[in-house]
Amino acid sequence: MAKHNPTYDLMLLLDPAIEPEARTKILSDATALITQHGEVVGSYDWGTRQTTYEVAKNKKEAEYDLIQFHGTPELLAALNRTLRITDGVLRFRIIKLAPGVGTPPDLKATPAMIPTAAPDEERQVAL
């Protein structure tokens, strides 16, 4: 019986300051690498969102992209090697999904979370 390759999530945080052509090239290169050694299940553009903490010392926003795919350990190693040295990639993470996990939500349709005032600021009233 043939062994089925597991499903992975590749979460890419791209620098919003790069040119749109460079962003498209990063995504197409990652997709091409996956299709050479595996199978793309889905690709999702979640748009520009505020990061939880500063990335690369001064980046407070990133363009979020998610690629779901089936792949082998060799593909994971190739993605790690390629994305580490690619300019414009702030962060990336590859996560193995548990069997039966459905499709991700459409986060592009929902607004990005906006930080609210701290509780102490809300209690202060100007006189």
C-alpha positions as a Markdown table, in Angstrom:
| # | Residue | x | y | z |
|---|---|---|---|---|
| 1 | Met | 0.0 | 0.0 | 0.0 |
| 2 | Ala | 1.4 | 3.4 | -1.0 |
| 3 | Lys | 2.1 | 5.9 | 1.8 |
| 4 | His | 0.3 | 9.2 | 1.5 |
| 5 | Asn | 2.4 | 12.3 | 2.1 |
| 6 | Pro | 1.1 | 14.5 | 5.0 |
| 7 | Thr | -0.5 | 17.9 | 4.5 |
| 8 | Tyr | 1.5 | 21.0 | 5.6 |
| 9 | Asp | 0.8 | 24.7 | 6.0 |
| 10 | Leu | 3.5 | 27.1 | 4.8 |
| 11 | Met | 2.9 | 30.5 | 6.4 |
| 12 | Leu | 4.8 | 33.3 | 4.8 |
| 13 | Leu | 5.2 | 36.7 | 6.2 |
| 14 | Leu | 6.5 | 39.0 | 3.5 |
| 15 | Asp | 7.9 | 42.5 | 3.8 |
| 16 | Pro | 5.1 | 44.9 | 2.7 |
| 17 | Ala | 7.8 | 47.3 | 1.4 |
| 18 | Ile | 9.0 | 45.0 | -1.4 |
| 19 | Glu | 7.7 | 45.6 | -4.9 |
| 20 | Pro | 4.6 | 43.6 | -5.9 |
| 21 | Glu | 6.6 | 41.9 | -8.6 |
| 22 | Ala | 9.1 | 40.6 | -6.0 |
| 23 | Arg | 6.2 | 39.3 | -3.9 |
| 24 | Thr | 4.7 | 37.5 | -6.8 |
| 25 | Lys | 8.1 | 36.0 | -7.6 |
| 26 | Ile | 8.6 | 34.7 | -4.1 |
| 27 | Leu | 5.1 | 33.1 | -4.1 |
| 28 | Ser | 5.5 | 31.6 | -7.6 |
| 29 | Asp | 9.0 | 30.2 | -6.8 |
| 30 | Ala | 7.7 | 28.6 | -3.6 |
| 31 | Thr | 4.7 | 27.2 | -5.4 |
| 32 | Ala | 6.9 | 25.9 | -8.3 |
| 33 | Leu | 9.2 | 24.2 | -5.8 |
| 34 | Ile | 6.2 | 22.5 | -4.1 |
| 35 | Thr | 4.7 | 21.3 | -7.4 |
| 36 | Gln | 8.1 | 19.8 | -8.5 |
| 37 | His | 8.3 | 17.6 | -5.3 |
| 38 | Gly | 4.7 | 17.5 | -4.0 |
| 39 | Glu | 1.2 | 18.9 | -4.6 |
| 40 | Val | -0.3 | 22.3 | -3.7 |
| 41 | Val | -3.7 | 21.8 | -2.0 |
| 42 | Gly | -4.6 | 25.5 | -1.6 |
| 43 | Ser | -3.1 | 29.0 | -1.6 |
| 44 | Tyr | -4.6 | 31.9 | 0.5 |
| 45 | Asp | -3.7 | 35.6 | 0.5 |
| 46 | Trp | -4.5 | 37.0 | 3.9 |
| 47 | Gly | -3.3 | 40.6 | 3.0 |
| 48 | Thr | -1.3 | 43.0 | 5.1 |
| 49 | Arg | -1.8 | 42.6 | 8.8 |
| 50 | Gln | -0.2 | 44.0 | 11.9 |
| 51 | Thr | 2.3 | 41.5 | 13.5 |
| 52 | Thr | 2.0 | 40.6 | 17.1 |
| 53 | Tyr | 5.6 | 41.9 | 17.7 |
| 54 | Glu | 8.1 | 43.7 | 15.7 |
| 55 | Val | 9.9 | 41.5 | 13.1 |
| 56 | Ala | 13.4 | 42.3 | 11.9 |
| 57 | Lys | 13.8 | 45.1 | 14.5 |
| 58 | Asn | 11.4 | 47.6 | 12.8 |
| 59 | Lys | 8.7 | 45.8 | 10.9 |
| 60 | Lys | 5.3 | 46.1 | 12.5 |
| 61 | Glu | 3.3 | 44.8 | 9.5 |
| 62 | Ala | 3.7 | 41.9 | 7.1 |
| 63 | Glu | 1.8 | 40.5 | 4.1 |
| 64 | Tyr | 0.5 | 37.1 | 5.2 |
| 65 | Asp | 0.2 | 34.2 | 2.7 |
| 66 | Leu | -0.6 | 30.6 | 3.4 |
| 67 | Ile | 0.1 | 27.7 | 1.1 |
| 68 | Gln | -1.2 | 24.2 | 2.0 |
| 69 | Phe | 0.5 | 21.3 | 0.3 |
| 70 | His | 1.4 | 17.6 | 0.4 |
| 71 | Gly | 5.1 | 17.0 | 0.6 |
| 72 | Thr | 8.1 | 14.9 | 1.5 |
| 73 | Pro | 10.9 | 15.6 | 4.0 |
| 74 | Glu | 13.2 | 16.5 | 1.0 |
| 75 | Leu | 10.7 | 19.2 | 0.0 |
| 76 | Leu | 10.6 | 20.6 | 3.5 |
| 77 | Ala | 14.4 | 20.8 | 3.5 |
| 78 | Ala | 14.4 | 22.5 | 0.1 |
| 79 | Leu | 11.8 | 25.1 | 1.2 |
| 80 | Asn | 13.7 | 25.8 | 4.5 |
| 81 | Arg | 16.9 | 26.3 | 2.6 |
| 82 | Thr | 15.4 | 28.5 | -0.1 |
| 83 | Leu | 13.2 | 30.7 | 2.1 |
| 84 | Arg | 15.9 | 31.4 | 4.6 |
| 85 | Ile | 18.0 | 33.2 | 2.0 |
| 86 | Thr | 15.2 | 34.9 | 0.0 |
| 87 | Asp | 15.1 | 38.7 | 0.4 |
| 88 | Gly | 11.6 | 39.9 | 1.3 |
| 89 | Val | 10.7 | 37.0 | 3.5 |
| 90 | Leu | 10.5 | 38.3 | 7.1 |
| 91 | Arg | 9.4 | 35.0 | 8.6 |
| 92 | Phe | 8.0 | 31.6 | 7.5 |
| 93 | Arg | 6.8 | 28.5 | 9.3 |
| 94 | Ile | 6.0 | 25.1 | 8.0 |
| 95 | Ile | 3.5 | 23.2 | 10.1 |
| 96 | Lys | 2.3 | 19.6 | 9.7 |
| 97 | Leu | -1.5 | 19.4 | 9.9 |
| 98 | Ala | -3.3 | 16.7 | 11.8 |
| 99 | Pro | -5.5 | 14.5 | 9.6 |
| 100 | Gly | -9.0 | 15.8 | 9.0 |
| 101 | Val | -8.2 | 19.5 | 9.4 |
| 102 | Gly | -10.4 | 21.5 | 7.1 |
| 103 | Thr | -9.7 | 24.5 | 5.0 |
| 104 | Pro | -8.5 | 27.7 | 6.7 |
| 105 | Pro | -10.8 | 30.7 | 7.2 |
| 106 | Asp | -10.9 | 33.5 | 4.7 |
| 107 | Leu | -9.1 | 36.1 | 6.7 |
| 108 | Lys | -8.8 | 38.6 | 3.8 |
| 109 | Ala | -12.6 | 39.1 | 4.2 |
| 110 | Thr | -12.3 | 40.0 | 7.9 |
| 111 | Pro | -10.5 | 43.2 | 9.1 |
| 112 | Ala | -7.1 | 42.9 | 10.7 |
| 113 | Met | -7.2 | 43.2 | 14.5 |
| 114 | Ile | -6.5 | 46.7 | 15.7 |
| 115 | Pro | -4.9 | 47.1 | 19.1 |
| 116 | Thr | -7.2 | 48.7 | 21.7 |
| 117 | Ala | -6.3 | 51.1 | 24.4 |
| 118 | Ala | -4.8 | 49.6 | 27.6 |
| 119 | Pro | -7.3 | 49.3 | 30.5 |
| 120 | Asp | -5.5 | 52.1 | 32.4 |
| 121 | Glu | -6.0 | 54.5 | 29.5 |
| 122 | Glu | -9.7 | 53.7 | 29.3 |
| 123 | Arg | -10.3 | 54.6 | 32.9 |
| 124 | Gln | -8.6 | 58.0 | 32.7 |
| 125 | Val | -11.0 | 60.8 | 32.1 |
| 126 | Ala | -10.0 | 64.3 | 31.0 |
| 127 | Leu | -11.4 | 67.1 | 33.2 |
